[in-house]
Amino acid sequence: MIKLFAMIASISLIALVGNAEAAKKRVAVLDFEDTAIAEQNSQNPDNPFAIIAALRGQQQQQAPERKIGKNVAGQLVNELAKDGTFMVLERSQIQKIFDEQNISKSGAIDQSSAAKLGKLLGVSAIVTGSVNEFTVQSHKRGVLGIGVKVNTAKVGLNARIIDANTGEIIATAEGKGEEESSNAQVGSFYGSSESGSENSLLGIATKKALNEVIAQLKTSENKLKEIAVTGAVVYSDAAKNSTIADIGRTAGISTGAPLYVSKVVKEIKNSSGAVIKVITDNVAEIKVKEVDEQTCTCECIKGDCKAIAEGMRVSTTK
């Protein structure tokens, strides 16, 4: 009897893990607004970071990719991906779609634009935000003016997660991070590129602020509706139990994720000949073993594995 209960508990645990994997919601992170940074530093010229702010202003004209708001959004994408609660759309894919549709990533996101973006990007939610503090203050630590110079970086962030179906703001988050060092030089307060910024003084403070933001955003995950990502089988070998689909990392597909293969039974068209509904039959469930930018390689774990054929529909939902 004890063995039976243990077996039931194990099966239940496996089912819960599988459901959690399948229920991941896809989100897109847009560049954070950073207008408050320039205002902060222009109002406080004694702040040593004002030097960096002035340099950054020149960099923005020559190299827009160095904007602080964009770097912060890039770090948020990395941290969300590590956390695993959400499936995060790659920023290169967002940029590609924005370029194709001639859409600007700057400016406020209202209800109608959020719904439009959600449809274009195929995500459940859009994450936007702003950097409301991004400073470094210097002071001496010691007695009677004798001591070491300490630099303290402070970062404050606001974020919003917007339902891509309704345009409703379903959660807001705030994060604050602080890091200090007696060794940091002015040039190391924040890296000159996105890849080199995370280990800088402000980069570490930013990560602390992002951790607080992520913890709050995660509470909204169960409020989001899952948006199906669909593709097609482009290769199938039943003898090797190998199936390749034309959806990959840029579509938010990750290793271990379940996908569902179905075949089209009937297409229902309106009077003008446009397809308004597709009726499908489930064929099999497959699991992602390897993933690259545009494709994923899977193994069949349930259903009629031998019936999987090229051209069949593949989806993240049943």
HELIX and SHEET records of a PDB file:
HELIX    1   1 ILE A    2  ALA A   22  1                                  21    
HELIX    2   2 THR A   35  GLN A   43  1                                   9    
HELIX    3   3 PHE A   49  GLN A   62  1                                  14    
HELIX    4   4 PRO A   64  ARG A   66  5                                   3    
HELIX    5   5 ILE A   68  ASP A   83  1                                  16    
HELIX    6   6 ARG A   91  GLN A  101  1                                  11    
HELIX    7   7 GLN A  111  LEU A  121  1                                  11    
HELIX    8   8 VAL A  186  SER A  188  5                                   3    
HELIX    9   9 GLU A  194  GLY A  196  5                                   3    
HELIX   10  10 LEU A  201  LEU A  217  1                                  17    
HELIX   11  11 LYS A  218  LYS A  223  5                                   6    
HELIX   12  12 ARG A  249  ALA A  251  5                                   3    
HELIX   13  13 CYS A  305  ALA A  307  5                                   3    
SHEET    1   A 5 PHE A  86  VAL A  88  0                                        
SHEET    2   A 5 LYS A  25  VAL A  29  1                                        
SHEET    3   A 5 ALA A 125  VAL A 143  1                                        
SHEET    4   A 5 ILE A 146  ASP A 163 -1                                        
SHEET    5   A 5 ILE A 169  SER A 181 -1                                        
SHEET    1   B 7 THR A 230  ASP A 237  0                                        
SHEET    2   B 7 SER A 242  ALA A 245 -1                                        
SHEET    3   B 7 CYS A 296  GLY A 303 -1                                        
SHEET    4   B 7 VAL A 275  VAL A 291 -1                                        
SHEET    5   B 7 PRO A 258  LYS A 269 -1                                        
SHEET    6   B 7 ARG A 313  SER A 315 -1                                        
SHEET    7   B 7 THR A 230  ASP A 237 -1                                        
END                                                                             
